[in-house]
Amino acid sequence: MKLVFRFALRLVLFLLLVFILPALVHLGVWSMMERPQGWRYATWASAGVLPPKPPVDEAEIYVLTARTGGLKGAFATHSWIVLKPVGANTYDRYDVVGWGTPVRKNAYDADGHWYSNKPEINYHLTGRQAAELLPLVEEAIAAYRWRERGDYTIWPGPNSNTFVANVLEKVPALAAATPTTGVGRDFPADGRWIGQRSNGDLFATLGGYFGIVVGTGVGLEINFLGLVAGINPLALEVSIPAFGALRFAD
């Protein structure tokens, strides 16, 4: 009985120190920042992150990420995919939202603010490889399982980050991943609670509420209630819940 009590106590302390405390610290920082009172008052226009006139003869694949609105932004980001085929002079944006039909195409500017938060380019691929992989990305988007009304669940998923993570998983040649602040990225979109990802990493999850991922791709990641803590020695990177990844190389 004592061993069970000690284990439970240590587990609680671990969760408090590694997940809850950093999240509360970031909540304190976030609460002091100015934010719009609601989506009606937020800025959704282009943030000028992408070139307004992309090269017509080049294919491009982007993953963009921005903090979400309200207090959710203290803990989570929203990700979306931007594609530009060869011969096109405009971008196509794909992301998932929580109202109506989840999967949206060009509902917002390709590099639009998200609840007034400026997006960052999380991934970018151009040239011949982008041209070859772009159709595979479009196929993965079309095949996304959770695309009907009522399929969206803000937490633990499937949500916007589940969508992007699932598409990237289906095209392993991209070697791309959603940021660790993408709450919902570890929701088992394909129904598997244990297995191997396309990049070789092993994973186990309890429906997105708790899980672990280990391998050369991410190193070691533990996710708890959507928050991710981890260490990746190969990338010289540490992931802190709510804060995201810190790269020592930078």
SERO-4910 file (N, C-alpha, C, O; in steps of 0.05 Angstrom, whole numbers):
BEGIN
 pado doro    nc1    nc2    nc3   cac1   cac2   cac3    cc1    cc2    cc3    oc1    oc2    oc3
  Met    A     17    -24      0      0      0      0     17     25      0     11     45    -14
  Lys    A     39     24     16     57     47     17     70     52    -10     74     75    -18
  Leu    A     77     30    -24     90     33    -50     71     46    -70     79     63    -86
  Val    A     45     39    -69     25     51    -86     22     80    -80     20     97    -98
  Phe    A     21     87    -54     18    115    -46     42    131    -55     39    154    -65
  Arg    A     66    120    -51     90    135    -60     91    139    -90     98    161    -99
  Phe    A     83    119   -104     82    121   -134     62    143   -142     68    159   -159
  Ala    A     38    142   -130     18    162   -136     27    190   -129     22    208   -145
  Leu    A     40    193   -107     50    219    -98     71    230   -118     70    253   -125
  Arg    A     90    212   -125    111    220   -144     99    227   -171    109    245   -185
  Leu    A     79    212   -180     66    218   -205     53    245   -205     55    260   -224
  Val    A     39    251   -183     25    276   -181     45    299   -181     41    320   -194
  Leu    A     67    296   -166     88    316   -165    101    320   -193    106    343   -201
  Phe    A    105    298   -207    116    300   -234     98    316   -252    107    333   -267
  Leu    A     72    310   -252     53    324   -269     51    353   -261     49    370   -279
  Leu    A     52    359   -236     50    387   -227     74    403   -236     72    425   -246
  Leu    A     98    392   -232    123    406   -238    128    408   -268    137    429   -278
  Val    A    123    386   -282    131    385   -310    109    397   -328    116    409   -349
  Phe    A     84    395   -321     62    404   -339     47    427   -328     44    448   -341
  Ile    A     36    424   -304     17    445   -293     32    471   -287     22    492   -294
  Leu    A     55    470   -274     69    494   -267     77    511   -291     72    535   -291
  Pro    A     90    499   -311     97    515   -335     72    527   -348     73    550   -358
  Ala    A     50    511   -349     26    521   -362     15    545   -347      5    564   -359
  Leu    A     16    544   -320      6    566   -304     23    591   -307     13    613   -308
  Val    A     50    587   -309     68    609   -313     62    623   -340     60    647   -342
  His    A     58    607   -361     52    619   -387     25    632   -387     21    652   -401
  Leu    A      6    621   -372    -20    633   -369    -17    661   -357    -31    680   -366
  Gly    A      0    664   -337      4    690   -325     16    710   -344      8    733   -345
  Val    A     35    701   -360     47    718   -380     27    726   -401     25    750   -409
  Trp    A     11    707   -410     -8    711   -431    -31    730   -422    -40    747   -437
  Ser    A    -38    728   -397    -60    744   -387    -53    774   -385    -71    791   -384
  Met    A    -27    780   -385    -19    808   -384    -17    821   -412    -12    845   -414
  Met    A    -20    805   -433    -19    816   -460    -46    826   -469    -67    816   -461
  Glu    A    -45    846   -487    -70    856   -498    -81    837   -519    -67    827   -536
  Arg    A   -107    832   -517   -121    814   -536   -148    825   -542   -160    839   -526
  Pro    A   -159    819   -566   -187    827   -572   -207    813   -554   -202    791   -544
  Gln    A   -229    827   -549   -249    816   -531   -265    792   -543   -277    777   -528
  Gly    A   -264    790   -569   -278    768   -582   -270    766   -611   -256    783   -621
  Trp    A   -280    746   -625   -272    742   -653   -282    765   -671   -269    770   -691
  Arg    A   -304    778   -664   -314    800   -680   -294    824   -680   -294    839   -698
  Tyr    A   -279    826   -658   -261    849   -655   -232    842   -663   -214    859   -661
  Ala    A   -228    817   -671   -201    808   -677   -194    814   -706   -211    818   -723
  Thr    A   -168    815   -711   -157    819   -738   -152    792   -751   -140    775   -739
  Trp    A   -162    789   -775   -159    764   -790   -145    768   -816   -140    749   -831
  Ala    A   -137    792   -822   -125    799   -848    -96    789   -850    -85    780   -830
  Ser    A    -86    790   -874    -59    781   -879    -39    794   -860    -40    818   -855
  Ala    A    -20    778   -850      1    788   -833     26    795   -848     46    804   -836
  Gly    A     26    790   -874     50    797   -890     73    777   -886     96    784   -892
  Val    A     66    753   -877     87    733   -872     96    720   -898    120    714   -902
  Leu    A     77    716   -916     83    703   -942     86    724   -964     73    746   -962
  Pro    A    102    719   -984    104    738  -1006     76    742  -1019     63    722  -1025
  Pro    A     68    767  -1024     41    771  -1035     38    760  -1063     16    753  -1072
  Lys    A     60    759  -1078     60    748  -1105     81    725  -1107    104    730  -1113
  Pro    A     72    701  -1102     91    678  -1103    100    673  -1132     85    679  -1151
  Pro    A    124    661  -1136    133    655  -1163    115    635  -1176    109    613  -1165
  Val    A    106    641  -1201     87    624  -1215     99    597  -1221     84    577  -1221
  Asp    A    124    596  -1228    137    571  -1237    147    553  -1215    161    534  -1220
  Glu    A    141    560  -1190    150    544  -1167    126    533  -1152    105    546  -1149
  Ala    A    129    508  -1141    110    497  -1123    119    502  -1094    143    503  -1089
  Glu    A    101    507  -1076    108    513  -1048     88    499  -1029     64    497  -1035
  Ile    A     99    490  -1007     83    478   -986     91    491   -960    115    492   -953
  Tyr    A     71    501   -946     76    515   -920     59    502   -898     37    492   -903
  Val    A     69    503   -874     53    499   -850     56    524   -833     79    531   -825
  Leu    A     34    538   -827     35    562   -811     21    557   -784      3    540   -782
  Thr    A     30    571   -764     20    568   -737     18    595   -723     35    612   -726
  Ala    A     -5    598   -708     -9    622   -693    -23    615   -667    -37    594   -665
  Arg    A    -19    631   -647    -33    627   -621    -64    630   -625    -73    646   -642
  Thr    A    -79    614   -610   -108    615   -612   -118    639   -597   -103    654   -585
  Gly    A   -145    642   -597   -157    665   -583   -164    660   -554   -164    638   -545
  Gly    A   -169    682   -540   -177    681   -512   -155    668   -495   -132    668   -501
  Leu    A   -164    657   -472   -145    644   -454   -134    618   -466   -113    609   -457
  Lys    A   -147    607   -486   -136    583   -499   -109    588   -510    -92    570   -512
  Gly    A   -104    613   -519    -79    620   -531    -55    618   -511    -32    617   -520
  Ala    A    -61    617   -486    -39    613   -466    -28    585   -468     -5    580   -461
  Phe    A    -44    566   -478    -35    539   -478    -32    527   -506    -17    507   -510
  Ala    A    -46    538   -526    -48    524   -551    -44    543   -575    -49    567   -574
  Thr    A    -36    531   -597    -34    545   -623    -53    531   -643    -62    509   -639
  His    A    -58    546   -665    -74    536   -687    -56    534   -711    -41    553   -718
  Ser    A    -57    511   -725    -40    507   -749    -57    503   -774    -80    494   -772
  Trp    A    -46    511   -797    -59    506   -822    -38    501   -844    -15    506   -840
  Ile    A    -48    491   -867    -31    484   -889    -36    503   -912    -59    509   -918
  Val    A    -14    512   -925    -17    529   -949     -2    516   -972     21    508   -969
  Leu    A    -15    514   -995     -4    501  -1018     -4    521  -1042    -22    537  -1044
  Lys    A     17    519  -1059     18    536  -1083     29    518  -1105     53    514  -1107
  Pro    A     11    508  -1123     20    491  -1145     36    506  -1166     34    530  -1167
  Val    A     51    491  -1182     65    503  -1205     44    515  -1224     24    502  -1230
  Gly    A     49    539  -1233     30    552  -1252     10    570  -1239     -3    585  -1252
  Ala    A      6    567  -1212    -13    584  -1198      1    609  -1188     24    609  -1182
  Asn    A    -14    631  -1186     -3    656  -1176    -16    663  -1149    -12    686  -1139
  Thr    A    -31    645  -1138    -43    649  -1111    -40    624  -1094    -34    603  -1104
  Tyr    A    -44    628  -1068    -41    606  -1049    -69    593  -1044    -90    606  -1048
  Asp    A    -69    568  -1035    -92    555  -1025    -87    548   -996    -68    535   -989
  Arg    A   -105    557   -979   -103    552   -950   -123    531   -941   -147    532   -948
  Tyr    A   -114    512   -926   -131    491   -915   -128    490   -884   -106    487   -874
  Asp    A   -150    493   -870   -150    489   -841   -177    479   -832   -196    479   -847
  Val    A   -178    472   -807   -202    461   -794   -211    481   -773   -195    491   -758
  Val    A   -238    486   -773   -249    504   -753   -271    489   -738   -279    467   -745
  Gly    A   -281    501   -716   -299    488   -698   -328    493   -704   -345    486   -687
  Trp    A   -335    506   -726   -363    512   -732   -369    504   -761   -352    507   -779
  Gly    A   -393    494   -765   -401    486   -792   -385    462   -801   -378    444   -785
  Thr    A   -380    461   -827   -363    439   -839   -334    445   -831   -324    466   -837
  Pro    A   -321    426   -817   -294    431   -805   -273    439   -825   -259    459   -821
  Val    A   -269    424   -847   -247    429   -865   -254    453   -884   -274    452   -898
  Arg    A   -238    473   -883   -243    497   -899   -220    503   -919   -197    498   -913
  Lys    A   -227    512   -942   -208    520   -962   -211    550   -968   -232    559   -976
  Asn    A   -190    565   -964   -189    593   -970   -210    609   -955   -222    628   -966
  Ala    A   -216    601   -931   -235    616   -914   -222    641   -903   -236    660   -895
  Tyr    A   -196    642   -903   -181    665   -893   -157    670   -911   -151    653   -928
  Asp    A   -144    693   -908   -120    698   -922    -99    676   -916    -99    666   -893
  Ala    A    -83    669   -935    -64    647   -931    -46    652   -907    -40    633   -892
  Asp    A    -38    677   -902    -22    683   -878    -36    702   -860    -24    719   -847
  Gly    A    -62    698   -858    -78    716   -841    -73    713   -811    -65    692   -802
  His    A    -77    735   -797    -76    733   -767    -97    713   -758   -117    709   -771
  Trp    A    -91    701   -735   -111    684   -722   -119    696   -696   -102    696   -677
  Tyr    A   -143    706   -693   -151    721   -669   -131    743   -663   -124    747   -640
  Ser    A   -122    757   -683   -103    780   -682    -75    771   -676    -57    788   -674
  Asn    A    -70    745   -674    -43    735   -669    -29    730   -696    -39    716   -713
  Lys    A     -5    741   -698     11    738   -723     21    709   -726     33    699   -707
  Pro    A     18    697   -749     27    670   -752     57    669   -758     70    688   -765
  Glu    A     68    645   -753     96    639   -760     97    617   -780     80    599   -780
  Ile    A    118    617   -797    122    595   -816    135    572   -801    159    574   -793
  Asn    A    120    551   -796    130    528   -782    145    509   -800    163    494   -791
  Tyr    A    138    510   -826    151    492   -846    148    504   -873    127    516   -879
  His    A    168    501   -890    167    511   -918    184    493   -936    207    486   -930
  Leu    A    171    485   -958    185    469   -978    178    480  -1005    155    486  -1011
  Thr    A    198    483  -1022    194    493  -1049    211    478  -1069    227    461  -1061
  Gly    A    206    483  -1095    222    470  -1115    210    444  -1125    186    439  -1122
  Arg    A    227    427  -1136    219    402  -1149    206    383  -1129    185    371  -1135
  Gln    A    217    381  -1105    206    363  -1085    178    372  -1077    160    355  -1073
  Ala    A    174    398  -1074    148    408  -1067    127    401  -1089    105    394  -1083
  Ala    A    136    404  -1114    118    398  -1136    110    368  -1136     87    361  -1143
  Glu    A    129    351  -1129    123    322  -1128    105    314  -1105     88    296  -1108
  Leu    A    109    328  -1082     94    320  -1058     67    334  -1056     49    325  -1041
  Leu    A     63    356  -1069     39    372  -1066     14    356  -1073     -6    358  -1058
  Pro    A     13    340  -1094    -11    323  -1099    -17    303  -1076    -40    298  -1071
  Leu    A      4    293  -1064      1    274  -1041    -11    289  -1017    -28    277  -1003
  Val    A     -3    314  -1013    -15    329   -991    -45    334   -997    -61    332   -979
  Glu    A    -51    341  -1022    -79    346  -1029    -96    320  -1025   -119    322  -1016
  Glu    A    -84    297  -1032    -98    272  -1028   -103    267   -998   -125    258   -990
  Ala    A    -83    272   -982    -86    268   -953   -107    287   -941   -122    279   -923
  Ile    A   -108    311   -951   -129    330   -942   -157    320   -950   -175    321   -933
  Ala    A   -160    311   -974   -186    301   -984   -194    276   -969   -218    271   -965
  Ala    A   -175    260   -959   -181    235   -945   -184    238   -915   -188    218   -901
  Tyr    A   -181    262   -905   -183    267   -876   -209    256   -865   -230    263   -875
  Arg    A   -207    241   -844   -231    226   -834   -252    244   -821   -276    240   -825
  Trp    A   -243    264   -806   -261    279   -789   -269    305   -803   -260    327   -795
  Arg    A   -285    303   -824   -291    326   -841   -321    333   -842   -328    352   -856
  Glu    A   -338    319   -828   -366    324   -829   -375    341   -805   -361    343   -785
  Arg    A   -398    354   -808   -409    370   -786   -411    353   -760   -421    331   -761
  Gly    A   -402    364   -738   -403    350   -713   -378    334   -707   -376    323   -685
  Asp    A   -360    331   -727   -336    316   -722   -315    331   -706   -297    318   -694
  Tyr    A   -317    357   -705   -296    373   -691   -301    372   -661   -323    376   -651
  Thr    A   -279    368   -646   -280    369   -617   -255    385   -608   -233    378   -614
  Ile    A   -260    407   -595   -238    426   -588   -217    413   -571   -193    419   -575
  Trp    A   -225    394   -553   -205    380   -536   -216    354   -528   -239    352   -520
  Pro    A   -201    332   -529   -172    331   -537   -169    329   -567   -146    327   -577
  Gly    A   -190    329   -583   -190    326   -612   -213    308   -620   -227    297   -604
  Pro    A   -217    307   -647   -201    318   -669   -207    348   -673   -230    356   -675
  Asn    A   -186    364   -675   -188    392   -679   -170    401   -702   -161    385   -718
  Ser    A   -164    427   -703   -147    438   -725   -119    426   -725   -109    420   -747
  Asn    A   -108    421   -702    -81    410   -701    -81    380   -707    -61    370   -718
  Thr    A   -103    367   -700   -105    339   -708   -105    336   -739    -92    318   -750
  Phe    A   -119    354   -752   -120    355   -781    -92    358   -794    -85    342   -811
  Val    A    -78    378   -785    -51    383   -797    -32    360   -791    -17    351   -808
  Ala    A    -32    350   -766    -15    328   -758    -21    304   -775     -2    289   -783
  Asn    A    -46    298   -779    -54    275   -794    -46    277   -824    -36    257   -835
  Val    A    -49    300   -836    -40    304   -863    -10    301   -866     -1    288   -885
  Leu    A      5    312   -848     34    310   -849     43    281   -844     63    272   -856
  Glu    A     29    267   -828     35    239   -823     31    222   -848     46    203   -852
  Lys    A     12    229   -864      6    214   -888     26    219   -910     27    204   -930
  Val    A     42    240   -908     63    247   -928     90    249   -913    100    271   -910
  Pro    A    101    226   -905    125    226   -889    149    239   -903    168    248   -890
  Ala    A    149    239   -930    172    251   -944    174    281   -938    196    293   -943
  Leu    A    153    294   -928    155    322   -920    174    326   -897    186    347   -894
  Ala    A    176    306   -879    192    308   -855    184    333   -839    201    347   -829
  Ala    A    158    337   -837    147    360   -823    130    351   -799    120    329   -799
  Ala    A    127    369   -780    110    362   -756     98    388   -745    109    410   -749
  Thr    A     76    386   -732     63    409   -719     79    415   -694     91    397   -682
  Pro    A     78    440   -685     93    448   -661     81    434   -636     58    426   -636
  Thr    A     97    432   -615     88    419   -591     65    434   -577     52    422   -559
  Thr    A     61    459   -584     39    474   -572     12    469   -587     -8    480   -580
  Gly    A     13    451   -607    -11    445   -622    -28    425   -607    -28    401   -614
  Val    A    -43    434   -588    -60    416   -572    -79    402   -591    -93    415   -606
  Gly    A    -80    375   -589    -96    359   -607    -79    345   -628    -90    327   -642
  Arg    A    -54    351   -630    -37    338   -650    -33    309   -644    -28    293   -663
  Asp    A    -35    301   -619    -31    273   -611    -57    257   -609    -57    234   -600
  Phe    A    -79    269   -617   -104    254   -617   -103    233   -638    -94    239   -661
  Pro    A   -111    208   -632   -108    186   -652   -129    188   -674   -150    175   -673
  Ala    A   -123    204   -695   -142    209   -716   -148    184   -732   -171    181   -742
  Asp    A   -129    165   -733   -134    140   -748   -145    118   -730   -148     95   -740
  Gly    A   -150    124   -705   -161    104   -687   -141     87   -672   -148     71   -655
  Arg    A   -115     89   -679    -95     73   -666    -86     86   -640    -79    109   -640
  Trp    A    -86     70   -619    -76     80   -593    -47     72   -588    -35     81   -569
  Ile    A    -37     54   -604     -9     46   -601      1     38   -629    -14     26   -645
  Gly    A     27     44   -634     37     36   -661     62     51   -667     77     61   -650
  Gln    A     68     53   -693     92     66   -703     84     87   -724     68     82   -742
  Arg    A     95    111   -721     90    132   -740    106    128   -765    124    111   -767
  Ser    A     99    143   -786    112    140   -812    141    146   -811    157    137   -828
  Asn    A    150    162   -792    179    169   -789    194    149   -772    218    152   -767
  Gly    A    180    128   -762    193    107   -746    189    110   -717    195     91   -702
  Asp    A    180    133   -707    176    137   -679    153    119   -668    133    115   -682
  Leu    A    157    109   -644    137     93   -631    119    110   -613    129    129   -601
  Phe    A     93    104   -612     75    120   -596     55    102   -582     48     80   -590
  Ala    A     45    113   -560     22    101   -545      6    124   -534     18    144   -524
  Thr    A    -20    122   -535    -37    144   -526    -63    133   -513    -72    111   -520
  Leu    A    -73    148   -495    -99    142   -482   -119    162   -494   -130    179   -479
  Gly    A   -125    159   -519   -145    176   -532   -139    205   -534   -157    222   -537
  Gly    A   -113    212   -532   -105    240   -533   -103    254   -506    -94    277   -505
  Tyr    A   -111    240   -485   -110    252   -458    -82    248   -446    -73    265   -431
  Phe    A    -69    226   -452    -43    221   -442    -29    203   -462    -41    185   -473
  Gly    A     -3    208   -466     11    191   -485     41    195   -484     51    213   -471
  Ile    A     55    179   -499     84    181   -501     93    174   -529     81    157   -543
  Val    A    113    188   -539    125    184   -565    155    183   -561    167    199   -548
  Val    A    168    163   -574    197    160   -571    208    151   -598    197    134   -612
  Gly    A    231    162   -605    244    155   -630    263    177   -639    266    197   -626
  Thr    A    277    172   -661    297    191   -671    284    217   -681    297    237   -682
  Gly    A    258    216   -688    245    240   -698    240    261   -677    245    284   -682
  Val    A    229    253   -654    222    272   -633    239    268   -608    238    285   -590
  Gly    A    255    247   -606    269    241   -581    249    228   -562    241    206   -567
  Leu    A    243    242   -541    223    233   -522    203    255   -517    210    277   -509
  Glu    A    177    249   -521    156    267   -515    135    254   -498    127    231   -502
  Ile    A    125    268   -478    103    259   -461     82    280   -463     87    304   -458
  Asn    A     58    272   -471     35    291   -472     15    284   -451      7    261   -447
  Phe    A      6    305   -438    -13    303   -416    -35    324   -419    -29    348   -418
  Leu    A    -59    316   -424    -82    334   -428    -77    353   -451    -87    376   -451
  Gly    A    -61    345   -471    -55    361   -494    -29    377   -491    -18    386   -511
  Leu    A    -19    380   -467      7    394   -462     30    374   -468     28    351   -461
  Val    A     51    384   -479     74    367   -487     99    376   -474    107    399   -475
  Ala    A    113    357   -461    140    361   -451    158    340   -464    150    317   -468
  Gly    A    182    349   -471    199    330   -484    228    340   -487    234    363   -481
  Ile    A    245    322   -496    272    328   -501    281    313   -526    276    289   -530
  Asn    A    295    328   -544    305    316   -569    334    322   -571    342    343   -581
  Pro    A    351    304   -562    380    308   -562    392    313   -590    410    329   -594
  Leu    A    381    299   -610    391    302   -637    386    330   -648    402    340   -664
  Ala    A    364    342   -641    357    369   -650    366    391   -630    361    415   -634
  Leu    A    378    383   -608    386    401   -586    361    418   -578    362    443   -578
  Glu    A    339    404   -571    314    418   -567    300    407   -542    301    383   -537
  Val    A    288    425   -527    272    418   -504    244    430   -508    242    454   -515
  Ser    A    223    414   -503    196    424   -506    184    429   -478    184    410   -461
  Ile    A    174    453   -473    162    460   -448    133    465   -452    125    480   -470
  Pro    A    116    452   -436     87    455   -439     79    485   -441     88    501   -425
  Ala    A     61    491   -460     50    518   -464     70    537   -477     63    554   -493
  Phe    A     96    535   -471    116    552   -482    125    542   -510    130    559   -528
  Gly    A    126    516   -514    135    505   -539    164    496   -538    175    492   -517
  Ala    A    176    493   -562    203    482   -564    224    504   -561    222    525   -573
  Leu    A    244    498   -546    267    515   -543    291    501   -555    299    480   -546
  Arg    A    304    514   -574    327    502   -588    352    514   -579    357    538   -581
  Phe    A    370    497   -568    395    507   -557    413    517   -580    430    534   -576
  Ala    A    409    506   -604    425    514   -627    420    544   -633    438    558   -643
  Asp    A    395    553   -628    388    581   -634    401    600   -614    397    624   -616
***
